[in-house]
């Protein structure tokens, strides 16, 4: 059976709770907790609530969170196994990994 990720979900950064949240309207579907330094976001735990698991919600959550981290010109330390696995499966975000050396290539 093939499942498709739900559309039109919102990923928002909740600075008061130190987490990214994924919502369907007013309904909270899950979160990715983090700690932040001036140059680094440390993802510590990701949770998708029962009923939303297995539908791609976690991937949308982490992808949206990493997109936000990129726009803020920060890097990521993935302590959370889910975020670490996501980075390994999605090379378009691999450059955000704090453990990976920055490219020194020039034109």
N, C-alpha and C positions, 0 to 999 in steps of 0.2 A: 504494500500500500504506500503510495506516495503522498506526502503531505506538503502543502504549500504554506509558506509563512504568511501570517496575517498581514494585511495591508493597513496603511494609515495609522500605525502606532507611533506615538511620540516618545522620544528619548530626551529627557531633560536632566540638567545638572542641578541637584538640590544641595547647595553649599551648606545649609544649616544642618543637614543630616550627613554630610560628607559621602554622598552617593549619587550615582546616576540612576534614574528611575525610568522604567518603560511603562507607558500608560496607554490604555484604550479608553479615550475620553477621560472620565473621572476614576476609572478602575485601575489600580496599581497591579501590574502583572509580575513585576520583579524589580530587582535592583542590583547594582554593582557598587559595593562599598570601596572607598579609597581613602588614602591619606595623601596630603599634598605638601610638597616643598616648593621653593621658588622656581625650580627647574624640572621637577619630577612629580608624576602621579603614580603612587603605589597602589595597585588594585589588590585588595586583601580578600574579598569574598564576593561571589556572585550567586544570586538566588533567583530562580523563577518559581513562582507559586504554583501549587497543584491546579490542574485544569488548563494551564498555559504551557506545560512542558511538552516537548516533542513536536512543537509547531514552528520552530525557528525563532522564538521570542528571545532566547538567550543570545543568539547570534546577532539579531537586530540590536539588542541592548548594547552588547560589547562593540559592535561596529559603529553605532552612533556615538558611544562614549569616546572611542578612539578618534573619530572624526573631530569631535570637540577638542580633544587633547591636541590634535594637530593644528587646529585653528588658533590655539593659545600658545603655539610654538613650545610645547613641553614634550618630555619623553615619558616613557612608561616603564615601570618595574612590575612585572606580572607575578606577584606572589600567589595569587589565586590560580589554581590549576586550570580552570575553565578559560580564563583570559590568556594564559600561557598557551594552551592548545589552540585557541582562536588565532593567536599570532603566528603559530606554526602553519596553520592551514590557509592563512590569508597573507600572502607576500606583499600585498599592497599596503599593509600596515607594519611590516617587519622593520622598517626604518625607525619606527617609534620606540622600539625595544632598547631600553637603557643599556642592556648588556651587549648589544651589537655595536661594533665600532662605527663611527660616522665615516662616511666616504670622504676621501681627500682628493678625489678625481677633479681635475680642472680641464677646461677646454683650451 
